[in-house]
Amino acid sequence: MTGPVGGRSTIPSALARSWLLVPACDPGGISAAEGSAADAVILDLEDGTPEHAKVSAREDVVRRLQSGAALWVRINAVTTTHWRDDVDALRGRPGLAGVVLAESSTPRDVDRTAAQLGAGVPVVPLIESAAGLESAKQIAAVPAVVRLAFGLNDFRRDTGIGGGALALAYVRSQLVLASHLGGCAPPIDGPTMDADPDVLARETAISADMGMTGKLALHPAQTAAINAHLSPGADEIAKARELIARLGEDGSRIADGSDRPRLARAQSLLEHARDFGLTVDDG
């Protein structure tokens, strides 16, 4: 399960829509994250925490875990000296909801991290390079992995690819396919840097159209909109209910084989809507 700081209601990590990154060295930012609509809050020990503050930020994360808060933590890449300190500090902490692993390039990166953290700790590898994309299917198949995440800005720096939807369509589709073939939930898209709500809506619609069911956020104000855009809409729910009523919950009124996958999709949509607390039934 995954959830924000402070014991708020949880949504399974496989379904979480908004993943809010907040610097682990910023108590005010963490307080704002607690009050946001984020499905998952990630305390960031990597890029969000400057070099001089990593030790104290790590200690603060441990204190929060010891206090009973359920937290996701973004840890530093396995190629850095900070990685060992991160996994040593987090190992065995009961409040650890999972880790987001920066700069995941090979399945061995994830295997090593999972082994050091101990059994049962979910890992979300960030794919931030061409090497990571090349290994994405193998990374997704690592047992500890629950989802892949797209480190969009670092990926662009690594490859020189532009930021337009067409330029990144191949990368997004490869992450979706890798997730499916690797047996984990659909991936989490990269963040929208622009504060304009219309830009966020447009980019989240692209995420959904590509088959990505989560999105990273950098600002608490983005989380409610991401949740809304990545949840079934009222029209979708109504159409799903109509289809199920016509075909029967058990498919007993199916006359065309093509209706069976449509029924399964409709049932899945309503199940997810219930997970998100949306009204799907009459009355």
RONU-86456 format. One line per 5 residues: number of its first residue (from 1); their letters; for each residue x, y, z of C-alpha. Coordinates in Angstrom, 3 decimals. Layout:
<recs>
NUM> a> X:Y:Z | ...
</recs>
This chain:
<recs>
1> mtgpv> 0.000:0.000:0.000 | 1.049:3.601:-0.472 | 0.042:6.836:1.095 | 1.120:10.279:2.046 | 2.763:11.317:5.250
6> ggrst> 0.913:11.326:8.506 | -1.370:8.321:8.346 | -3.823:9.574:5.702 | -5.979:7.098:3.802 | -4.045:4.861:1.456
11> ipsal> -4.445:3.779:-2.144 | -2.561:0.723:-3.426 | 0.732:1.674:-5.058 | -0.385:-0.061:-8.257 | -3.244:2.450:-8.561
16> arswl> -1.749:5.628:-7.075 | -2.238:8.554:-9.451 | -0.366:11.562:-8.013 | 3.154:10.996:-6.643 | 4.332:14.190:-4.970
21> lvpac> 8.087:14.738:-4.607 | 9.067:16.942:-1.673 | 12.616:17.714:-0.501 | 13.389:15.705:2.611 | 15.212:18.744:4.014
26> dpggi> 12.126:21.000:3.827 | 9.813:20.660:6.871 | 7.467:23.314:5.505 | 7.216:21.505:2.194 | 6.499:18.250:3.976
31> saaeg> 3.700:19.924:5.946 | 2.221:21.221:2.687 | 2.480:17.735:1.214 | 0.570:16.330:4.182 | -2.287:18.666:3.367
36> saada> -2.327:17.883:-0.338 | -4.470:15.447:-2.296 | -1.452:13.308:-3.246 | -1.990:9.567:-3.374 | 1.697:9.161:-2.506
41> vildl> 4.189:11.572:-0.988 | 7.875:10.914:-1.672 | 10.502:12.439:0.588 | 13.384:13.221:-1.750 | 16.917:12.459:-0.568
46> edgtp> 18.316:12.801:-4.090 | 18.008:15.906:-6.295 | 15.616:17.615:-3.887 | 18.207:17.613:-1.103 | 21.480:19.513:-1.639
51> ehakv> 24.765:17.803:-0.899 | 25.409:19.663:2.355 | 21.981:18.699:3.760 | 21.841:14.993:2.876 | 23.038:13.689:6.248
56> sared> 20.628:15.765:8.322 | 17.750:15.135:5.893 | 18.359:11.379:6.086 | 18.305:11.548:9.873 | 15.027:13.463:9.757
61> vvrrl> 13.489:10.850:7.455 | 14.480:8.126:9.913 | 12.907:10.061:12.786 | 9.674:10.355:10.824 | 9.682:6.625:10.116
66> qsgaa> 10.276:5.886:13.777 | 7.319:8.090:14.701 | 4.998:5.807:12.744 | 4.548:7.856:9.566 | 4.198:5.773:6.399
71> lwvri> 6.588:7.254:3.839 | 7.948:6.751:0.357 | 11.550:7.896:0.005 | 13.515:8.700:-3.130 | 17.039:7.462:-2.571
76> navtt> 20.253:8.235:-4.398 | 21.542:6.178:-7.327 | 23.559:3.028:-6.666 | 26.550:4.696:-8.350 | 26.767:7.337:-5.602
81> thwrd> 28.343:7.186:-2.164 | 25.007:8.249:-0.675 | 23.179:5.104:-1.823 | 24.776:2.900:0.826 | 23.987:5.400:3.569
86> dvdal> 20.389:5.652:2.346 | 19.695:1.912:2.312 | 21.497:1.356:5.610 | 19.382:4.067:7.255 | 16.092:2.792:5.825
91> rgrpg> 16.603:-0.942:6.306 | 14.043:-2.473:8.654 | 12.130:0.758:9.303 | 8.477:-0.210:9.802 | 7.131:3.065:8.426
96> lagvv> 8.865:2.675:5.060 | 6.140:2.387:2.406 | 8.687:1.946:-0.372 | 11.574:3.583:-2.189 | 11.936:5.384:-5.490
101> laess> 15.366:4.512:-6.864 | 17.057:7.283:-8.812 | 18.883:6.607:-12.090 | 17.908:2.946:-12.410 | 19.906:1.655:-15.354
106> tprdv> 20.004:-2.126:-14.926 | 17.993:-4.804:-13.113 | 21.055:-5.335:-10.913 | 20.645:-1.779:-9.567 | 17.175:-2.703:-8.350
111> drtaa> 18.128:-6.191:-7.139 | 20.954:-4.759:-5.041 | 18.675:-2.108:-3.569 | 15.899:-4.578:-2.768 | 18.366:-6.998:-1.185
116> qlgag> 19.823:-4.275:1.030 | 16.427:-2.983:2.118 | 15.056:-6.416:2.964 | 12.118:-8.481:1.787 | 8.805:-6.810:1.204
121> vpvvp> 9.947:-3.247:0.489 | 8.390:-2.038:-2.800 | 10.685:-0.315:-5.280 | 9.771:2.187:-8.013 | 12.781:2.529:-10.336
126> liesa> 13.184:5.885:-12.056 | 14.083:5.430:-15.717 | 16.213:8.481:-16.465 | 18.589:7.415:-19.246 | 18.837:5.574:-22.531
131> agles> 20.497:2.689:-20.676 | 17.572:2.506:-18.267 | 15.073:2.466:-21.121 | 17.015:-0.308:-22.853 | 16.764:-2.422:-19.679
136> akqia> 13.233:-1.378:-18.726 | 11.579:-4.755:-19.370 | 14.141:-6.570:-17.230 | 13.903:-3.901:-14.530 | 10.113:-4.182:-14.464
141> avpav> 10.407:-7.950:-13.970 | 12.418:-7.635:-10.730 | 10.099:-9.022:-8.008 | 10.393:-5.950:-5.751 | 9.282:-3.554:-8.500
146> vrlaf> 5.692:-2.331:-8.290 | 5.888:0.287:-11.055 | 8.344:2.120:-13.276 | 8.575:5.915:-13.209 | 9.743:8.194:-15.999
151> glndf> 12.497:10.612:-14.959 | 11.590:12.831:-17.874 | 13.939:15.778:-17.409 | 17.066:13.723:-16.718 | 16.160:11.444:-19.623
156> rrdtg> 15.996:14.449:-21.927 | 19.367:15.659:-20.658 | 20.872:12.233:-21.252 | 19.515:11.809:-24.770 | 18.927:15.309:-26.144
161> iggga> 15.300:14.444:-26.956 | 12.836:17.338:-26.992 | 9.958:17.798:-24.586 | 7.044:17.544:-27.017 | 4.486:14.768:-26.873
166> lalay> 5.578:13.341:-30.225 | 9.264:13.365:-29.278 | 8.578:11.432:-26.073 | 5.852:9.126:-27.393 | 8.272:6.285:-28.110
171> vrsql> 9.776:6.459:-24.616 | 6.387:6.478:-22.910 | 5.078:3.603:-25.014 | 8.198:1.555:-24.294 | 7.748:2.056:-20.548
176> vlash> 4.106:0.992:-20.813 | 5.002:-2.129:-22.794 | 7.926:-2.951:-20.513 | 5.661:-2.692:-17.482 | 3.082:-4.975:-19.055
181> lggca> 5.651:-7.559:-20.152 | 7.498:-7.332:-16.833 | 4.332:-7.988:-14.878 | 4.010:-4.742:-12.935 | 1.393:-1.980:-12.897
186> ppidg> 1.347:0.755:-15.574 | 4.098:3.364:-15.213 | 4.210:6.783:-13.596 | 4.833:9.672:-15.989 | 7.258:12.508:-15.369
191> ptmda> 6.264:15.843:-13.833 | 4.804:18.920:-15.472 | 7.149:21.835:-14.831 | 4.709:24.555:-15.949 | 2.425:25.936:-13.215
196> dpdvl> -0.380:26.622:-15.724 | -3.336:24.293:-14.931 | -4.167:24.038:-18.630 | -0.676:22.743:-19.372 | -0.982:20.214:-16.551
201> areta> -4.357:19.060:-17.869 | -2.984:18.707:-21.390 | 0.118:16.803:-20.317 | -1.808:14.517:-17.949 | -4.213:13.707:-20.786
206> isadm> -1.179:12.638:-22.834 | -0.015:10.432:-19.956 | -3.419:8.750:-19.784 | -3.645:8.325:-23.551 | -0.240:6.635:-23.582
211> gmtgk> -1.390:4.158:-20.911 | 0.415:5.701:-17.944 | -1.810:5.734:-14.871 | 0.299:7.813:-12.473 | 2.199:11.079:-12.667
216> lalhp> 4.947:12.702:-10.634 | 4.177:16.107:-9.157 | 6.489:18.804:-7.846 | 3.838:21.060:-6.288 | 1.030:20.151:-3.857
221> aqtaa> -1.427:22.217:-5.907 | -1.003:19.840:-8.854 | -2.111:16.706:-7.025 | -5.899:17.134:-7.023 | -5.915:17.879:-10.748
226> inahl> -3.730:14.864:-11.518 | -6.068:12.654:-9.497 | -9.090:13.989:-11.355 | -7.512:13.612:-14.796 | -6.314:10.057:-14.087
231> spgad> -9.603:8.858:-12.574 | -12.625:7.535:-14.468 | -14.993:10.352:-15.387 | -18.715:10.378:-14.777 | -19.455:9.590:-18.436
236> eiaka> -17.012:6.661:-18.420 | -18.574:5.285:-15.253 | -22.090:5.604:-16.692 | -21.099:3.847:-19.917 | -19.376:1.070:-17.989
241> relia> -22.469:0.524:-15.859 | -24.673:0.431:-18.957 | -22.436:-2.128:-20.633 | -22.351:-4.367:-17.556 | -26.143:-4.133:-17.220
246> rlged> -26.538:-5.117:-20.867 | -24.053:-8.001:-20.851 | -24.571:-9.183:-17.269 | -22.042:-9.140:-14.424 | -21.121:-12.735:-15.274
251> gsria> -21.223:-12.182:-19.041 | -24.245:-14.436:-19.361 | -25.777:-12.213:-22.063 | -22.663:-11.943:-24.236 | -23.457:-12.780:-27.838
256> dgsdr> -20.286:-11.505:-29.520 | -16.814:-12.604:-28.445 | -15.553:-9.035:-28.780 | -17.812:-8.057:-25.882 | -15.876:-10.138:-23.368
261> prlar> -12.793:-7.867:-23.202 | -15.111:-4.828:-23.199 | -16.923:-6.254:-20.191 | -13.639:-6.920:-18.409 | -12.491:-3.340:-19.030
266> aqsll> -15.799:-1.950:-17.755 | -15.612:-4.037:-14.594 | -12.002:-2.978:-14.025 | -12.922:0.680:-14.518 | -15.670:0.485:-11.884
271> ehard> -13.378:-1.359:-9.500 | -10.756:1.367:-9.825 | -13.399:4.070:-9.421 | -14.443:2.484:-6.122 | -10.794:2.367:-5.026
276> fgltv> -10.632:6.124:-5.631 | -13.817:6.723:-3.628 | -15.928:7.655:-6.637 | -19.658:6.907:-6.755 | -20.351:4.125:-9.221
281> ddg> -23.671:2.654:-8.048 | -27.238:3.936:-8.001 | -28.537:5.360:-4.758
</recs>
